[in-house]
Amino acid sequence: MKYGAHIFLWISRWGDEHLPLLDHARELGLSWLEIAVGDEVVFSPRGVRARAIAAGIEIVMSPGGVWPAAYDLSSPEPGERRAALAWHQQQIARAGDAGAVAYTGAIYGHPGTVARRVPTRDEYGYIADGLHALAAAAATAGMRLVVEPMSHFRTNIVTTPRQALELITLADHDNLGVLIDTYHMVTELRDFAAAITTIGARLWGIHACESDRGVPGGGLIPWPAIGTALHAGHFAGYIGLESYHSGADNLAVARGLFNDPCPDGDRFVRQGVQFLRGMLEGA
């Protein structure tokens, strides 16, 4: 298994001044770092690529910055779907220039847009068309396209791993995978092991998050069951720590978390990886 972390454990926005974080992540024993991109995120992709290669660390990118709400592959408006496709293609191109191994997130819709209804088959059809095109673009750029189910507080399009698998099956592209975020899934699943088994070989990775976004362990997430399922499926993919730093400029509060989940990113990583190695690899 490859252990990594999101930049939000330490900083609120990526920029070239944060390139040393790549070296620091490697010093902490991590294999990859997830960088959030968006309209406000300005950086040199080739600078990231060069520094990551030198540090011996992989890059994952996700649309965690400013992402216009109208750029939504699930929109009933064809113009908005076209805008979403173009916007994600732009982010994928930047990720490719940075040497990223994956572009991942709730790419099928827009986080925070929640219609109070079940998505229709027609909606899944045109979302799948968009995902197919993006998966092809990602393949050309040398990376995987990975969709992440989110809780019903964030989306109504894909809230379970089963729905994610259904959608990428419709999209019909070998370059598509699934990432499970245990924080989102704790409100959607009763059987984590069954969900992991359902996804099977399409499981690219896991955001290993506790139910309160704090360091993994001691919350509501059924880590032993997750570890057993990963072992049974011979999983050797990406395990990522994700939270929001609650230090200086307190990204956690800005993102709606008021429980001080990550006052120290380094300590979060050390404790989190130690727990996960023991729980997931020792299962």
C-alpha positions as a Markdown table, in Angstrom:
| # | Residue | x | y | z |
|---|---|---|---|---|
| 1 | Met | 0.0 | 0.0 | 0.0 |
| 2 | Lys | 1.1 | 3.5 | -0.8 |
| 3 | Tyr | 0.5 | 6.1 | 2.0 |
| 4 | Gly | 0.0 | 9.7 | 1.2 |
| 5 | Ala | -1.6 | 12.9 | 2.4 |
| 6 | His | -3.5 | 15.9 | 1.2 |
| 7 | Ile | -1.8 | 19.3 | 1.3 |
| 8 | Phe | -4.8 | 20.6 | 3.4 |
| 9 | Leu | -3.2 | 19.0 | 6.5 |
| 10 | Trp | -0.6 | 21.9 | 6.3 |
| 11 | Ile | -1.7 | 24.7 | 3.9 |
| 12 | Ser | -4.8 | 26.2 | 2.4 |
| 13 | Arg | -3.7 | 26.8 | -1.2 |
| 14 | Trp | -0.8 | 25.4 | -3.3 |
| 15 | Gly | 1.8 | 27.6 | -4.9 |
| 16 | Asp | 5.4 | 27.4 | -6.0 |
| 17 | Glu | 6.5 | 28.6 | -2.6 |
| 18 | His | 5.2 | 25.3 | -1.2 |
| 19 | Leu | 7.4 | 23.1 | -3.3 |
| 20 | Pro | 9.5 | 22.2 | -0.2 |
| 21 | Leu | 6.4 | 20.4 | 1.1 |
| 22 | Leu | 7.1 | 17.6 | -1.4 |
| 23 | Asp | 10.5 | 17.0 | 0.2 |
| 24 | His | 9.0 | 17.2 | 3.7 |
| 25 | Ala | 6.2 | 14.7 | 2.8 |
| 26 | Arg | 8.9 | 12.2 | 1.7 |
| 27 | Glu | 10.8 | 12.8 | 4.9 |
| 28 | Leu | 7.7 | 11.9 | 6.8 |
| 29 | Gly | 7.7 | 8.5 | 5.0 |
| 30 | Leu | 4.9 | 9.3 | 2.5 |
| 31 | Ser | 4.8 | 8.0 | -1.1 |
| 32 | Trp | 2.4 | 10.6 | -2.5 |
| 33 | Leu | 1.0 | 14.1 | -2.0 |
| 34 | Glu | -2.5 | 15.3 | -3.1 |
| 35 | Ile | -2.6 | 18.8 | -4.4 |
| 36 | Ala | -5.9 | 20.7 | -4.7 |
| 37 | Val | -6.3 | 22.7 | -7.9 |
| 38 | Gly | -8.8 | 25.4 | -8.9 |
| 39 | Asp | -9.2 | 28.7 | -10.6 |
| 40 | Glu | -7.3 | 30.5 | -7.8 |
| 41 | Val | -4.4 | 28.1 | -7.6 |
| 42 | Val | -1.4 | 29.4 | -9.6 |
| 43 | Phe | 1.7 | 27.4 | -9.9 |
| 44 | Ser | 4.3 | 25.9 | -12.3 |
| 45 | Pro | 3.2 | 22.3 | -13.1 |
| 46 | Arg | 6.6 | 21.5 | -14.5 |
| 47 | Gly | 8.2 | 22.9 | -11.3 |
| 48 | Val | 6.0 | 20.4 | -9.4 |
| 49 | Arg | 7.1 | 17.6 | -11.7 |
| 50 | Ala | 10.8 | 18.3 | -11.3 |
| 51 | Arg | 10.6 | 18.7 | -7.6 |
| 52 | Ala | 8.5 | 15.5 | -7.1 |
| 53 | Ile | 10.9 | 13.5 | -9.2 |
| 54 | Ala | 13.8 | 14.8 | -7.2 |
| 55 | Ala | 12.0 | 14.0 | -3.9 |
| 56 | Gly | 10.9 | 10.6 | -5.1 |
| 57 | Ile | 7.2 | 11.3 | -4.4 |
| 58 | Glu | 4.1 | 10.8 | -6.6 |
| 59 | Ile | 1.5 | 13.6 | -7.2 |
| 60 | Val | -2.3 | 13.3 | -7.1 |
| 61 | Met | -4.4 | 16.2 | -8.1 |
| 62 | Ser | -8.0 | 17.0 | -7.3 |
| 63 | Pro | -10.4 | 19.9 | -7.9 |
| 64 | Gly | -10.5 | 21.2 | -4.3 |
| 65 | Gly | -10.0 | 24.8 | -5.0 |
| 66 | Val | -12.3 | 27.4 | -6.7 |
| 67 | Trp | -14.5 | 25.4 | -9.1 |
| 68 | Pro | -17.4 | 27.3 | -10.6 |
| 69 | Ala | -20.7 | 25.8 | -9.6 |
| 70 | Ala | -22.1 | 26.0 | -13.1 |
| 71 | Tyr | -19.3 | 23.7 | -14.3 |
| 72 | Asp | -21.2 | 20.5 | -13.5 |
| 73 | Leu | -21.3 | 17.3 | -15.6 |
| 74 | Ser | -24.6 | 16.4 | -14.0 |
| 75 | Ser | -26.3 | 19.7 | -15.0 |
| 76 | Pro | -29.5 | 19.4 | -17.1 |
| 77 | Glu | -28.1 | 22.3 | -19.2 |
| 78 | Pro | -25.9 | 21.1 | -22.1 |
| 79 | Gly | -23.9 | 24.3 | -22.0 |
| 80 | Glu | -23.0 | 23.8 | -18.4 |
| 81 | Arg | -21.9 | 20.3 | -19.1 |
| 82 | Arg | -19.7 | 21.5 | -21.9 |
| 83 | Ala | -18.2 | 24.1 | -19.6 |
| 84 | Ala | -17.6 | 21.4 | -17.0 |
| 85 | Leu | -15.9 | 19.2 | -19.5 |
| 86 | Ala | -13.6 | 22.0 | -20.7 |
| 87 | Trp | -12.8 | 23.0 | -17.1 |
| 88 | His | -11.8 | 19.5 | -16.0 |
| 89 | Gln | -9.8 | 19.0 | -19.2 |
| 90 | Gln | -7.9 | 22.1 | -18.3 |
| 91 | Gln | -7.2 | 20.8 | -14.8 |
| 92 | Ile | -6.2 | 17.4 | -16.2 |
| 93 | Ala | -3.8 | 19.1 | -18.6 |
| 94 | Arg | -2.1 | 20.9 | -15.7 |
| 95 | Ala | -2.0 | 17.7 | -13.7 |
| 96 | Gly | -0.4 | 15.9 | -16.7 |
| 97 | Asp | 2.3 | 18.6 | -17.0 |
| 98 | Ala | 2.9 | 18.1 | -13.2 |
| 99 | Gly | 3.4 | 14.4 | -13.7 |
| 100 | Ala | 0.3 | 13.4 | -11.6 |
| 101 | Val | -0.6 | 9.8 | -11.4 |
| 102 | Ala | -4.4 | 10.6 | -10.9 |
| 103 | Tyr | -7.0 | 13.3 | -11.1 |
| 104 | Thr | -9.7 | 12.4 | -8.5 |
| 105 | Gly | -12.8 | 13.8 | -6.9 |
| 106 | Ala | -16.6 | 14.2 | -7.3 |
| 107 | Ile | -16.0 | 14.9 | -11.0 |
| 108 | Tyr | -19.4 | 13.5 | -11.9 |
| 109 | Gly | -21.2 | 16.6 | -10.4 |
| 110 | His | -20.2 | 19.5 | -8.2 |
| 111 | Pro | -19.7 | 19.1 | -4.4 |
| 112 | Gly | -22.2 | 21.1 | -2.5 |
| 113 | Thr | -24.9 | 20.9 | -5.2 |
| 114 | Val | -27.6 | 18.6 | -3.8 |
| 115 | Ala | -30.9 | 18.1 | -5.6 |
| 116 | Arg | -33.5 | 16.5 | -3.3 |
| 117 | Arg | -34.1 | 13.5 | -5.6 |
| 118 | Val | -32.6 | 10.3 | -6.9 |
| 119 | Pro | -30.6 | 10.8 | -10.1 |
| 120 | Thr | -32.3 | 9.5 | -13.2 |
| 121 | Arg | -31.0 | 7.0 | -15.8 |
| 122 | Asp | -30.8 | 9.8 | -18.3 |
| 123 | Glu | -28.6 | 11.9 | -16.0 |
| 124 | Tyr | -26.3 | 9.0 | -15.5 |
| 125 | Gly | -26.1 | 8.6 | -19.3 |
| 126 | Tyr | -24.9 | 12.1 | -20.0 |
| 127 | Ile | -22.6 | 12.1 | -16.9 |
| 128 | Ala | -21.1 | 8.8 | -18.2 |
| 129 | Asp | -20.5 | 10.4 | -21.6 |
| 130 | Gly | -18.6 | 13.2 | -19.9 |
| 131 | Leu | -16.6 | 10.9 | -17.7 |
| 132 | His | -15.6 | 8.8 | -20.8 |
| 133 | Ala | -14.2 | 11.9 | -22.5 |
| 134 | Leu | -12.3 | 12.9 | -19.3 |
| 135 | Ala | -11.0 | 9.4 | -18.8 |
| 136 | Ala | -9.6 | 9.5 | -22.4 |
| 137 | Ala | -8.0 | 12.9 | -21.7 |
| 138 | Ala | -6.5 | 11.6 | -18.5 |
| 139 | Ala | -5.1 | 8.5 | -20.3 |
| 140 | Thr | -3.5 | 10.7 | -22.9 |
| 141 | Ala | -2.0 | 12.8 | -20.1 |
| 142 | Gly | -0.6 | 9.6 | -18.4 |
| 143 | Met | -2.9 | 9.4 | -15.4 |
| 144 | Arg | -6.0 | 7.7 | -14.0 |
| 145 | Leu | -9.4 | 9.4 | -13.7 |
| 146 | Val | -10.8 | 8.5 | -10.3 |
| 147 | Val | -14.3 | 9.3 | -9.0 |
| 148 | Glu | -15.1 | 9.7 | -5.3 |
| 149 | Pro | -18.5 | 9.1 | -3.8 |
| 150 | Met | -19.5 | 11.8 | -1.3 |
| 151 | Ser | -22.1 | 11.9 | 1.4 |
| 152 | His | -25.7 | 13.0 | 0.8 |
| 153 | Phe | -24.7 | 16.3 | 2.5 |
| 154 | Arg | -22.5 | 17.0 | -0.5 |
| 155 | Thr | -24.2 | 15.4 | -3.5 |
| 156 | Asn | -27.1 | 13.4 | -4.6 |
| 157 | Ile | -25.4 | 11.9 | -7.7 |
| 158 | Val | -23.0 | 9.4 | -6.3 |
| 159 | Thr | -23.2 | 8.7 | -2.6 |
| 160 | Thr | -22.2 | 5.0 | -2.4 |
| 161 | Pro | -19.4 | 2.9 | -4.0 |
| 162 | Arg | -22.1 | 0.8 | -5.7 |
| 163 | Gln | -23.3 | 4.0 | -7.5 |
| 164 | Ala | -19.7 | 4.9 | -8.4 |
| 165 | Leu | -19.2 | 1.4 | -9.9 |
| 166 | Glu | -22.5 | 1.7 | -11.8 |
| 167 | Leu | -21.5 | 5.1 | -13.3 |
| 168 | Ile | -18.0 | 4.1 | -14.4 |
| 169 | Thr | -19.4 | 0.9 | -15.9 |
| 170 | Leu | -21.7 | 3.1 | -18.0 |
| 171 | Ala | -18.8 | 5.4 | -18.9 |
| 172 | Asp | -17.1 | 2.3 | -20.3 |
| 173 | His | -13.4 | 3.3 | -20.1 |
| 174 | Asp | -10.6 | 1.2 | -18.6 |
| 175 | Asn | -8.9 | 4.3 | -17.3 |
| 176 | Leu | -11.6 | 5.0 | -14.7 |
| 177 | Gly | -11.3 | 4.0 | -11.0 |
| 178 | Val | -12.9 | 4.7 | -7.6 |
| 179 | Leu | -11.7 | 6.3 | -4.4 |
| 180 | Ile | -13.6 | 5.7 | -1.2 |
| 181 | Asp | -13.5 | 8.4 | 1.5 |
| 182 | Thr | -14.4 | 6.8 | 4.8 |
| 183 | Tyr | -15.5 | 10.1 | 6.3 |
| 184 | His | -18.1 | 10.5 | 3.6 |
| 185 | Met | -19.1 | 6.8 | 3.7 |
| 186 | Val | -19.8 | 6.7 | 7.4 |
| 187 | Thr | -23.2 | 8.3 | 6.8 |
| 188 | Glu | -24.0 | 6.1 | 3.7 |
| 189 | Leu | -22.8 | 2.6 | 4.5 |
| 190 | Arg | -23.4 | -0.1 | 7.1 |
| 191 | Asp | -21.0 | -2.6 | 5.6 |
| 192 | Phe | -17.7 | -1.1 | 4.5 |
| 193 | Ala | -16.2 | -4.5 | 3.7 |
| 194 | Ala | -19.1 | -5.4 | 1.3 |
| 195 | Ala | -18.6 | -2.0 | -0.4 |
| 196 | Ile | -14.9 | -2.6 | -0.9 |
| 197 | Thr | -15.6 | -6.1 | -2.3 |
| 198 | Thr | -18.2 | -4.7 | -4.7 |
| 199 | Ile | -15.8 | -2.3 | -6.3 |
| 200 | Gly | -13.1 | -5.0 | -6.6 |
| 201 | Ala | -10.3 | -4.3 | -9.0 |
| 202 | Arg | -11.7 | -0.8 | -9.8 |
| 203 | Leu | -10.7 | 0.4 | -6.3 |
| 204 | Trp | -7.9 | 2.9 | -6.9 |
| 205 | Gly | -7.6 | 4.2 | -3.4 |
| 206 | Ile | -9.0 | 5.3 | 0.0 |
| 207 | His | -9.1 | 8.5 | 1.8 |
| 208 | Ala | -8.6 | 7.0 | 5.2 |
| 209 | Cys | -10.4 | 9.6 | 7.4 |
| 210 | Glu | -11.9 | 9.3 | 10.8 |
| 211 | Ser | -15.6 | 10.1 | 11.4 |
| 212 | Asp | -14.7 | 13.5 | 12.8 |
| 213 | Arg | -11.9 | 14.2 | 10.3 |
| 214 | Gly | -9.3 | 13.8 | 13.0 |
| 215 | Val | -6.4 | 11.3 | 13.1 |
| 216 | Pro | -7.7 | 7.8 | 12.1 |
| 217 | Gly | -8.6 | 5.6 | 15.1 |
| 218 | Gly | -10.9 | 6.0 | 18.0 |
| 219 | Gly | -13.9 | 7.1 | 16.0 |
| 220 | Leu | -16.8 | 5.4 | 14.2 |
| 221 | Ile | -14.9 | 4.0 | 11.2 |
| 222 | Pro | -14.7 | 0.1 | 11.2 |
| 223 | Trp | -11.0 | -0.1 | 10.4 |
| 224 | Pro | -10.6 | -3.9 | 11.1 |
| 225 | Ala | -13.4 | -4.7 | 8.6 |
| 226 | Ile | -11.8 | -2.4 | 6.1 |
| 227 | Gly | -8.4 | -4.0 | 6.6 |
| 228 | Thr | -9.8 | -7.5 | 6.2 |
| 229 | Ala | -11.6 | -6.6 | 3.0 |
| 230 | Leu | -8.5 | -4.9 | 1.5 |
| 231 | His | -6.4 | -8.0 | 2.3 |
| 232 | Ala | -9.0 | -10.3 | 0.8 |
| 233 | Gly | -8.9 | -8.2 | -2.4 |
| 234 | His | -5.1 | -8.1 | -2.5 |
| 235 | Phe | -5.3 | -4.3 | -2.5 |
| 236 | Ala | -1.9 | -2.5 | -3.0 |
| 237 | Gly | -3.1 | 0.9 | -4.0 |
| 238 | Tyr | -3.3 | 4.4 | -2.5 |
| 239 | Ile | -4.1 | 5.2 | 1.1 |
| 240 | Gly | -4.4 | 8.9 | 1.8 |
| 241 | Leu | -4.8 | 11.0 | 4.9 |
| 242 | Glu | -7.2 | 13.9 | 4.4 |
| 243 | Ser | -8.4 | 16.6 | 6.8 |
| 244 | Tyr | -8.2 | 20.4 | 7.2 |
| 245 | His | -5.5 | 22.1 | 9.2 |
| 246 | Ser | -6.8 | 24.0 | 12.2 |
| 247 | Gly | -3.7 | 26.0 | 12.9 |
| 248 | Ala | -2.8 | 29.5 | 11.8 |
| 249 | Asp | -5.4 | 30.5 | 9.2 |
| 250 | Asn | -7.7 | 27.6 | 10.3 |
| 251 | Leu | -8.8 | 26.0 | 7.1 |
| 252 | Ala | -10.9 | 23.6 | 9.1 |
| 253 | Val | -13.3 | 26.4 | 10.3 |
| 254 | Ala | -13.4 | 27.8 | 6.8 |
| 255 | Arg | -14.5 | 24.3 | 5.6 |
| 256 | Gly | -17.2 | 24.0 | 8.3 |
| 257 | Leu | -15.3 | 21.9 | 10.9 |
| 258 | Phe | -15.1 | 23.4 | 14.4 |
| 259 | Asn | -13.6 | 20.5 | 16.3 |
| 260 | Asp | -9.9 | 21.3 | 15.9 |
| 261 | Pro | -9.2 | 18.2 | 13.7 |
| 262 | Cys | -5.6 | 18.9 | 12.6 |
| 263 | Pro | -3.6 | 21.4 | 14.7 |
| 264 | Asp | -0.3 | 19.8 | 13.5 |
| 265 | Gly | 0.0 | 18.2 | 10.1 |
| 266 | Asp | 3.2 | 16.4 | 10.8 |
| 267 | Arg | 1.8 | 14.8 | 14.0 |
| 268 | Phe | -1.4 | 13.9 | 12.1 |
| 269 | Val | 0.7 | 12.1 | 9.5 |
| 270 | Arg | 2.9 | 10.2 | 11.9 |
| 271 | Gln | 0.1 | 9.1 | 14.1 |
| 272 | Gly | -2.2 | 8.3 | 11.2 |
| 273 | Val | 0.2 | 6.2 | 9.2 |
| 274 | Gln | 1.3 | 4.3 | 12.3 |
| 275 | Phe | -2.3 | 3.5 | 13.1 |
| 276 | Leu | -3.2 | 2.6 | 9.5 |
| 277 | Arg | -0.2 | 0.4 | 9.0 |
| 278 | Gly | -1.0 | -1.6 | 12.1 |
| 279 | Met | -4.7 | -1.8 | 11.4 |
| 280 | Leu | -4.7 | -2.3 | 7.6 |
| 281 | Glu | -1.5 | -4.2 | 7.0 |
| 282 | Gly | -1.9 | -6.3 | 10.2 |
| 283 | Ala | -5.4 | -7.4 | 9.4 |
